[in-house]
Amino acid sequence: MAHFLHFCRESTDATRAFVRDEIVKAGLEVREDEHDRDVLIVEASFELLTLEAEVLRLERPLANADENVSVAKSSGSGLSQFQCQYLMPGSTTQSSSGKFSLRLQCLVWLTMIVVYMSCFIRCINDGRNNEFQGCRCYIAMALMAQFKASELEKFDGGDNPDNFFSPADQTRLTWSILRRISPSLSLEILGHKVRNTDDPFIVACEHAEPPVLICARPLHKSKEFRQDIERSIMVRSFVASREAVNKIRNYFGEEVALYFVWMDFFGKMLLFPALFGIAYYTLRPSDASVVEDPFMPIFSAFMALWSILYLVSWRCHCSQFALFWNTYDYRRNEEPNRAFEGITRISPVTDKEEVYFPDYQRALRYLFSFAVTVVMIGLAVIAMTISLNLNGYVTDKNSPIYIAYLASFAAPGGLFAADSPYYGWVIPAMGHTVAIGTLNHIYSSVAVKCTDYENHKTVQQWKNSIIGKRVIFEALNCFIAPLYITFYQMDVVALRRVMIRLFWCDEFRRLATEAGLPFLAGKVKLFSVSKSNKGTKLQIKKVERLEDITLEDYEQFADYLEMVIQFGYVTLFAAALPLASLVSIIFIMVETRSDIWRLLHAYKRPPVRRACDIGVWYYVMLFMVVLSMLTNSFIAFVSSNQMDYWLPSYRDNDVGSMVLAFGAEHVLLVVALLAQAYFPKHYVWVKAVIDRRAYKKRVEREEAVLDAATKAGINIDLRRQSELVQ
């Protein structure tokens, strides 16, 4: 898989020749791009890739894997077609979902979810069927083996070098070779200052002063190849077909693929609250208002239990993909932050020189970031105040945010009144959505500068800090108006109106900014370059290459954040928006297709990264679940009269209602904590496979130690040694 190295225009010919020579010494094939002398194309031969795969201890499916799967399926072992397919990393079985009508697919998916949930509970609770579980474990272990270049013929596809490694594996192996280059000459001799001498050569070239490289990224494959991936996810499947997930993983790697697996799981799990919401609207009394509806607390309680089940179910669902993709024990290395600065001292641990930054100084910088964030939240409060007044939601003249002049526009007969024949009320709703997007965009840049100022030592610490800032700010920015109405104004009717307008405006805003704008920007850029090059065939190829090089970098954070906000719409104010789940399913289907299109055509191809889960985003959703228990309990007991039917004695008892609200919230919180603590993180068969693999590796290490000791004439008892250690 080809990578491109984009040189800075200021780089001298001597520096470029030096970089090229070092790459050639590593065994890589290098050529200068015929359309742009600033671009160097780097590729690795199949023989070099096999050697690197052996160094990295890459696991590959064996040549007889198909026979093992067929035997397992025909023998009734319980290994489902889903599991057999995902156990094969290169499997691209054609999906037949496109042959069915949409109505039939919905019926099939509903049936599959019921079967899935029953199997899910059975797999967790039934650990006694050893034959059933043992067969799964045997098949799962028999399919994969550690790769050895000398035993190439034993592995599936060994006779086809062109397709033996997936594009993602090729990218990862080539990048690993590039990172292991040890230059024979320092860049400083050529006039480039290197911040960290321990950095890999390519990384040092990117971060040198002045920089040698603008960037080093994998190249996209041909448009025909990418369109094939796009078609596989554009078929009439529910969210993402199995074929599509395999193709995404084989092209982008596990980190990107897990995002789409999570989207797929989220969309399918939303069917439960969607059906419950439809049933609620169908069966509720026609004269029941949202303020006094006695059935709404039942829906809120269901949503609380659903959100808990969703999180713990995702852990199990994710664990099987981590097993199938052999990333279940993957732990990301702590990559140092190259912008980290401090004083040089002797480490008390290693007795070597290290860069040290005192914790108290970082704490002071945290306070500065907090102050900046508070100022930005103040701007969000101002935007909320203007919006609520223009929409006519602030009717209490004693309210701290009431502005008579702005509220007059929403009075009957006013420009933005609800009875306006020109739908003037749409303008402040759209304006609030635009203000939210604008403030989010501004704060994204502010958060980066604040996080850089905090001077984090590792990249992961930097990422966690910026995720925390942006999640808190953007969630508050989006939900601050509903929170104000819920806890201060306590007007459920106004809350529902605000949520409906915010929800729909935000959904269409996301579609426009994430799909429409990148598409138009790409077309404009392509048109301008094509026009300047007069459309010759040679120049058209140059335009396609320029697309790869000049595209924006992919930021997965934004995609996760959008979906977490979507999760907030569904859970935080479920009592005010029961059909949010149904609408979210439709928009998730559109979002999935929009995201894959942008990844394939609107962004540079991202580096291939391994992953075993969705990381910190799981805990962000857990926080939202806990917060939703408070908001929905408060709506049911305090902000409305929904509980008067069930508890009439507390109708006029404000203190009692408050106590009941916090009591219900605490009960749900205990249930969530118990589920997180005691609900299994793996399916029974997944845990059995993981434990068996760990046992097999331990036995192999012990046998290796015994063989080495025997050859050295040393007599040791490993069992006795392990007992002493225990």
Secondary structure, DSSP 8 states (H G I E B T S, - for coil): --EEEEE-TT--HHHHHHHHHHHHHTT-EEEE-SS-TTEEEEE--HHHHHHHHHHTT-EEEBTTHHHHHHHHHHTT----HHHHHHHSTT------GGGS-HHHHHHHHHHHHHHHHHHHHHHHH----HHHHHHHHHHHHHSEEE--GGGGGGBTTTT-HHHHS-HHHHHHHHHHHHHT---SS-GGGGT-B-S-TTS-HHHHHHHSBS-SEEEEEE----HHHHHHHHHHHHSS-SS--HHHHHHHHHHH-HHHHHHHHHHHHHHHHTHHHHHHHHHHHHHS-TT--TTT-TTHHHHHHHHHHHHHHHHHHHHHHHHHHHHHTT-TT------B-TT---EEEE-TTTSSEEEE--HHHHHHHHHHHHHHHHHHHHHHHHHHHHHHHHHT----TTSTT--HHHHGGGSTTSTT-TT-TT-TTHHHHHHHHHHHHHHHHHHHHHHHHHHHHH--SBHHHHHHHHHHHHHHHHHHHHHHHHHHIIIII--HHHHHHHHHHHHHHHHHHHHIIIIIHHHHHHHHHHHHHHHHHTT-HHHHHHHHHHHHHHSB---HHHHHHHHHHHHHHHHTTTTT-TTHHHHHHHHHHHHHHHHHHIIIIIB--------SS-TTHHHHHHHHHHHHHHHHHHIIIIISSTTTTT-GGGTT-HHHHHHHHHHHHHHHHHHHHHHHHHS-SS-HHHHHHHHHHHHHHHHHHHHHHHHHHHHTT----HHHHHHHH-
